[in-house]
């Protein structure tokens, strides 16, 4: 298994995160919430996308669901015309 890709929230675009997940990499996102810093692990097992937070495990059955989760939680940077 490849080493996890470790990034800060907003460092990569949603497409970059999803590309890493499709390649079989876990993406560990450092994010700030509720006054603290936390790590969230994003992964894909070939069928289901997972978003493992300090408090819960979210599952998404398709890429569209994972894309929405990444955007809603602020894990990716906002995409611009250059992206």
Backbone torsions as a table, in degrees:
resi	resn	phi	psi	omega
1	UNK	NA	131.7	178.3
2	UNK	-62.7	155.4	176.0
3	UNK	-61.4	146.7	176.8
4	UNK	-63.8	147.6	173.5
5	UNK	-89.5	118.2	-177.4
6	UNK	-105.8	123.6	-176.7
7	UNK	-139.7	161.5	170.5
8	UNK	-89.6	148.5	176.9
9	UNK	-54.1	133.4	179.1
10	UNK	89.0	-3.1	-178.3
11	UNK	-76.3	-37.8	-179.0
12	UNK	-113.8	159.9	172.8
13	UNK	-81.0	166.6	175.9
14	UNK	-59.5	-42.4	179.7
15	UNK	-62.0	-39.0	178.3
16	UNK	-65.9	-40.5	177.4
17	UNK	-64.4	-47.3	-179.5
18	UNK	-63.4	-37.0	177.4
19	UNK	-61.8	-43.8	178.2
20	UNK	-62.6	-41.5	179.1
21	UNK	-63.9	-41.9	179.1
22	UNK	-64.8	-28.4	177.4
23	UNK	-76.9	-4.6	179.4
24	UNK	94.0	7.1	178.8
25	UNK	-87.9	147.8	168.0
26	UNK	-86.5	144.3	177.1
27	UNK	-116.8	118.5	178.4
28	UNK	-101.2	116.2	-176.8
29	UNK	-106.6	123.1	173.5
30	UNK	-87.2	125.8	-176.9
31	UNK	-140.3	157.9	177.2
32	UNK	-107.3	130.5	174.0
33	UNK	-156.4	148.8	178.6
34	UNK	52.6	37.3	175.3
35	UNK	78.1	7.7	179.5
36	UNK	-135.3	170.1	177.0
37	UNK	-104.0	134.3	-175.9
38	UNK	-135.2	158.6	172.9
39	UNK	-110.2	134.8	177.5
40	UNK	-118.8	131.7	179.7
41	UNK	-105.0	123.8	176.9
42	UNK	-105.8	136.9	-179.6
43	UNK	-154.2	164.5	180.0
44	UNK	-139.4	129.2	-178.6
45	UNK	-97.9	12.6	-177.0
46	UNK	99.0	-18.5	179.3
47	UNK	-128.4	-51.5	-176.1
48	UNK	-110.7	140.5	171.7
49	UNK	-95.0	140.0	-178.9
50	UNK	-123.4	143.7	175.5
51	UNK	-129.1	100.6	-174.2
52	UNK	-98.7	104.4	-179.6
53	UNK	-98.6	170.4	178.2
54	UNK	-60.9	-20.5	-176.0
55	UNK	-113.7	-18.4	-175.7
56	UNK	-159.0	163.8	174.9
57	UNK	-114.5	116.2	177.0
58	UNK	-96.0	141.9	176.1
59	UNK	-121.3	139.4	178.1
60	UNK	-129.1	127.7	-175.2
61	UNK	-80.7	-12.0	178.6
62	UNK	-146.1	168.9	-177.7
63	UNK	-64.5	-34.5	179.3
64	UNK	-61.3	-41.3	177.9
65	UNK	-65.0	-40.6	178.9
66	UNK	-68.4	-40.1	178.1
67	UNK	-58.2	-44.7	179.2
68	UNK	-63.1	-43.1	179.8
69	UNK	-61.6	-47.1	-179.8
70	UNK	-58.6	-44.1	-179.6
71	UNK	-67.3	-47.1	-177.6
72	UNK	-63.9	-34.0	-177.0
73	UNK	-88.1	-8.3	177.4
74	UNK	76.4	25.8	-179.5
75	UNK	-75.9	-25.6	-177.8
76	UNK	-109.1	161.0	174.8
77	UNK	-81.5	153.1	177.7
78	UNK	-63.6	133.5	-179.0
79	UNK	-81.7	140.3	179.8
80	UNK	-115.2	177.3	179.5
81	UNK	-60.0	-28.1	-179.4
82	UNK	-76.0	-20.9	-176.0
83	UNK	-77.2	NA	NA
